[in-house]
Structure formats: structure tokens, C-alpha cells
Amino acid sequence: MNNYLKNITYLFVISVFFPITSLANDENVLWIQSTTSTRDSGLYDFILPKFEEKYKVKAYVIAVGTGQALQNAKNCDGDILITHATSLEKKFVNDGYGIARSNLMYNNFIIIGPSDNPANINFNDEISIVFQKISNTKSKFISRGDNSGTHLSEIRLWNIAKIDPSLYSGKWYLNTGQGMGSTLNIAVGLNGYTFTDNATWIRFKNKKQHKVIFKNNPNLFNQYGIIKINPKHCTNSNHSVANLFYNWILSKEGQNLIASFKLHGHQLFIPNHLKNNNQ
């Protein structure tokens, strides 16, 4: 059984027999509520062993869409948050569920699609033109449809193009309700377009004839944030270890570690200036 399946099995067992919150106040355990892209990229496998060794703790990642991660944190099912929907993250703090938010790192979104590119999208197109071309040609577009940070960013771009994709749901616009890996597999299988973060695509193995169709546009910027959960709201969360992790990953050591995480020669995430940028 590979490490991913072991982690899933472990999380299933504890979720059935023990609530996550029952372990949250263990001084040697950290629960990270996280977006799926950071897990799927392999970032946690790279950085968490360094943190665990330094502070003699065990860190576990609960990877779901950003919307679900924020809700889980509101329910006190976790110690710290790493997500990528800045407006929702700020609201989380402003509503009293968090006490601090910092920019952690960033990369970019991309649009991938079939090599023959039936919508005839060009790299120099305006972002609105890209989505209008997909709509006008009724090319299959596979959306996560799961209220994740990626999904919310995708919908924002449809709005820029003045298109409501829900009007075409089940026709050429298809919602998976699943994570990025599954959505990419479906897009490849149906020979359609989809919207993904660059890090997940670089790591994705089932590319077949699909390729990057559109990239390097300011509207594709993908900011990740880290949030400390309010100890007054979640009294049983492990705030001492969460604070250690928050300060460590924003320190020069943690940020340099993120910068050194590469795959196939590509840097997957760019740290935010190696300093704590509170928002």
C-alpha cells in the first residue's frame, strides 16, 4: 500500500472511531486543514518531515476543497488552515474564526485541453475571449464544481467573460464535484478542457495528448494563504503547535524550503518574499 493510501486509510479509521477534535489537543500532533492542490503537488511530503523532525511532532493533512476546509475549521476540525481563496480567508478571520492570515506562497492557474485545441485558444487571447471561444464552440469543459479555491477562480473568469456556465450544465459544461486529480482524469478521458493549478498539472501523470492551452495571464494568479484559528472559538485545537508551524513556514527556513521544492526542473510554488505578509 502506498503512502497516499495509508494516509487515507488512517484518516478513515480515526474519523470513524475518533473525532478529529479529540486528538487536536495532543501536544505532539498537528492537524492541517488544506486545499487539495498542495497535497497533490507533493509539497507536504517534502516539507512536513523537516517540521516534524525539528519540533518532534506529527503532522497530518486533511485535504479537501477550500470551501470545505474553511467549514471544517469553523467546526474546529483542525489546528491550522492552508487554502487559496483570499476573499473567503479574510472573511473567515473577520468573522472571528481566525486570528491571523498571511500570504504563504503562490503559483498560477492554467487551462489545459486536447492537443488539437478545438476552441482555437491562443496564448495571446484576452481571458474573456478564451472562455467565449469555449462557449461558442460548445467544447467540453470539465469543472470541479466543488466550491474549492480552483472552482471559485474558474467561475470568476466565466463572470469576466459574461457567461453563466450553469446554463449549459450537463451539455458541454460538466461538473465533477471531485478533486483536481479526478477532474483532470475526466477531462483527459472526455477530450475536454479544464482549469487547474500549474503544480498539480506538472505532477499529473495521465496527460496523454493533453497539453497547456493557456497560461501566463494576470487573471491566472493563484495565491495561497495560511490562517491561525481563533483559540477562543476552538478551545480544543492545538494552538501552541499551530503557532509553531505558522511561524516556521513563514520564516526564512520554511520559505526557502518551499522555494526548493521542484519537480522535473520546475519550481511549483513561489514563497511570498520570505517574510510574513499579514493581510
C-alpha positions in Angstrom: 0.0 0.0 0.0 1.5 3.4 -1.0 1.8 6.3 1.4 -1.2 8.1 0.0 -3.5 5.1 0.5 -2.0 4.6 4.0 -2.9 8.2 4.9 -6.4 7.9 3.5 -6.9 4.6 5.4 -5.6 6.2 8.6 -7.8 9.2 8.3 -10.8 7.0 7.6 -10.2 4.8 10.7 -9.8 7.8 13.0 -12.8 9.6 11.5 -14.9 6.6 12.2 -13.7 5.7 15.7 -12.4 9.1 17.0 -13.4 12.6 16.2 -10.6 14.7 14.8 -11.1 17.2 17.6 -10.4 14.5 20.2 -6.8 14.4 19.0 -6.4 18.1 18.4 -5.1 18.9 21.9 -2.4 16.3 21.8 0.7 18.4 22.2 2.6 16.2 19.7 0.0 16.3 16.8 -0.8 19.0 14.3 -3.9 18.7 12.0 -3.7 20.8 8.8 -6.9 21.6 7.0 -5.7 22.1 3.5 -6.7 22.6 -0.2 -6.1 19.5 -2.3 -3.6 21.1 -4.7 -0.9 21.5 -2.1 -1.2 17.8 -1.2 -1.5 16.6 -4.8 1.6 18.5 -5.7 3.7 16.5 -3.2 4.6 19.7 -1.2 3.6 18.3 2.2 5.6 15.1 1.6 8.6 17.4 1.0 8.3 19.9 3.8 6.4 18.3 6.7 9.2 15.7 7.6 11.5 18.7 8.3 9.0 20.3 10.6 8.2 17.1 12.4 11.9 16.4 13.0 12.7 19.9 14.2 9.7 20.1 16.7 9.2 16.4 17.5 5.5 16.4 16.4 3.4 14.5 13.9 1.5 16.5 11.3 -1.5 15.2 9.4 -3.1 16.8 6.4 -6.9 16.8 5.8 -7.1 17.7 2.1 -10.4 18.9 0.7 -11.6 21.8 -1.4 -11.0 25.3 0.1 -14.7 25.9 0.9 -14.9 22.6 2.8 -11.6 23.2 4.6 -12.8 26.6 5.8 -16.1 25.0 7.0 -14.1 22.2 8.7 -12.0 24.8 10.5 -15.2 26.7 11.6 -16.3 23.3 13.1 -12.9 23.2 14.9 -11.8 20.0 13.0 -8.2 21.1 12.6 -5.5 23.3 14.0 -4.4 25.5 11.1 -5.6 26.3 7.6 -3.8 26.4 4.2 -6.1 27.4 1.4 -6.3 29.6 -1.8 -9.3 31.8 -1.8 -8.2 35.1 -0.4 -11.6 36.8 0.0 -13.0 33.8 1.8 -9.9 33.6 4.0 -10.2 37.2 5.0 -13.9 36.8 5.8 -13.0 33.8 7.9 -10.7 36.0 10.0 -13.1 39.0 10.0 -15.9 36.7 11.2 -13.8 35.8 14.3 -12.9 32.2 13.3 -9.2 33.1 12.7 -6.8 35.5 14.4 -4.2 35.9 11.7 -3.8 35.3 7.9 -0.6 35.6 5.9 0.3 35.2 2.3 2.2 32.0 2.1 3.2 31.3 -1.5 1.8 31.5 -5.0 1.8 29.9 -8.4 -0.5 30.2 -11.4 -3.6 28.6 -12.8 -3.6 27.2 -16.4 -6.1 25.9 -18.9 -5.3 22.5 -20.3 -7.0 20.8 -23.2 -6.7 18.5 -26.2 -3.7 18.9 -28.5 -6.0 19.7 -31.4 -7.4 22.6 -29.4 -11.0 22.6 -31.0 -11.8 26.0 -29.5 -8.7 27.5 -31.2 -7.5 29.2 -28.0 -4.3 31.3 -28.4 -1.8 32.2 -25.7 -2.2 35.9 -26.6 -6.0 35.9 -26.2 -7.8 38.0 -23.6 -9.1 35.9 -20.8 -12.7 36.8 -21.7 -12.0 35.6 -25.3 -10.7 32.3 -24.1 -13.9 31.4 -22.3 -16.1 32.8 -25.0 -14.3 30.6 -27.5 -15.1 27.5 -25.3 -18.7 28.5 -25.1 -19.1 29.5 -28.7 -17.7 26.1 -29.9 -19.5 24.2 -27.2 -16.3 22.5 -26.4 -16.4 20.2 -23.4 -15.3 21.9 -20.3 -14.8 19.9 -17.1 -15.3 21.9 -13.9 -14.5 20.7 -10.3 -17.8 22.2 -9.2 -16.9 21.7 -5.6 -16.6 25.2 -4.1 -12.8 24.8 -4.0 -10.4 27.7 -4.5 -9.8 26.4 -8.0 -13.5 26.2 -8.8 -14.2 29.7 -7.4 -11.3 31.2 -9.5 -12.7 29.4 -12.6 -16.2 30.9 -12.0 -14.7 34.4 -11.6 -13.2 34.0 -15.1 -16.6 33.0 -16.6 -18.0 36.1 -15.0 -15.4 38.2 -16.7 -16.4 36.7 -20.0 -20.1 37.4 -19.1 -21.1 33.8 -19.4 -23.1 31.7 -16.9 -21.8 28.2 -17.4 -24.5 26.7 -15.2 -26.9 27.3 -18.2 -25.0 24.6 -20.1 -24.5 22.2 -17.2 -24.8 18.6 -18.4 -24.3 19.7 -22.0 -20.8 20.9 -22.8 -20.2 22.1 -19.3 -19.7 19.3 -16.8 -19.3 19.4 -13.1 -17.4 16.5 -11.4 -17.8 17.5 -7.7 -14.4 16.0 -7.2 -10.8 17.0 -6.6 -8.3 18.2 -9.1 -6.7 14.8 -9.9 -10.1 13.2 -10.7 -11.2 16.2 -12.7 -8.1 16.1 -14.8 -8.6 12.4 -15.5 -12.2 13.1 -16.6 -11.0 16.0 -18.8 -8.5 13.7 -20.5 -10.9 10.9 -20.8 -13.6 13.1 -22.4 -11.1 15.1 -24.5 -12.2 18.3 -22.9 -10.7 21.5 -21.4 -10.3 22.1 -17.7 -8.9 24.7 -15.3 -6.1 23.7 -12.9 -3.2 24.9 -10.9 0.2 24.5 -12.6 1.7 22.5 -9.7 -0.9 19.8 -10.0 -0.6 19.6 -13.7 3.2 19.2 -13.6 2.8 16.3 -11.2 -0.1 14.7 -13.0 0.9 11.6 -14.9 -2.1 10.8 -17.1 -1.6 13.7 -19.6 -1.9 11.5 -22.7 -2.4 14.0 -25.6 -3.5 16.9 -23.4 -1.3 20.0 -23.0 -1.3 23.5 -21.6 -3.6 25.6 -23.8 -3.5 29.0 -22.0 -1.2 30.4 -19.3 0.8 33.5 -18.2 -2.1 35.8 -17.8 -2.5 38.2 -14.7 -6.0 36.7 -14.1 -4.5 33.3 -13.5 -2.6 34.3 -10.4 -3.1 31.8 -7.6 -2.4 33.0 -4.1 -2.2 30.6 -1.1 -2.8 31.8 2.5 -2.2 30.3 5.9 -4.5 31.1 8.8 -4.3 30.7 12.6 -7.6 29.5 14.0 -9.0 31.6 16.9 -8.3 29.8 20.2 -11.4 31.5 21.7 -13.6 29.8 19.1 -11.8 26.4 19.0 -10.7 25.9 22.6 -9.6 22.3 22.0 -7.4 22.9 18.9 -3.6 22.6 19.3 -2.8 26.3 19.1 0.7 26.0 20.5 1.9 23.6 17.8 -0.2 25.5 15.2 1.7 28.7 16.1 5.0 26.9 15.8 4.1 25.7 12.3 2.7 29.1 11.3 5.9 30.9 12.3 8.2 28.2 10.9 6.7 28.0 7.5 6.7 31.8 7.2 10.3 32.0 8.4 13.3 32.1 6.1 13.8 28.4 6.7 10.3 27.4 5.8 10.1 29.8 2.8 13.4 28.6 1.4 12.2 25.0 1.8 9.1 25.9 -0.3 11.3 27.6 -2.9 13.5 24.5 -3.2 10.5 22.2 -3.9 10.8 21.3 -7.6 9.6 18.6 -10.0 11.0 17.9 -13.4 13.1 21.1 -13.0 10.0 23.3 -12.3 9.5 25.3 -9.2 6.0 24.5 -8.1 5.4 27.3 -5.6 7.0 30.7 -5.1 7.2 31.9 -1.5 5.9 35.3 -0.6 9.2 37.3 -0.3 10.5 35.1 2.5 8.6 37.1 5.1 5.3 37.2 6.9 2.9 39.4 4.9 -0.1 39.8 7.1 -3.3 40.7 5.3 
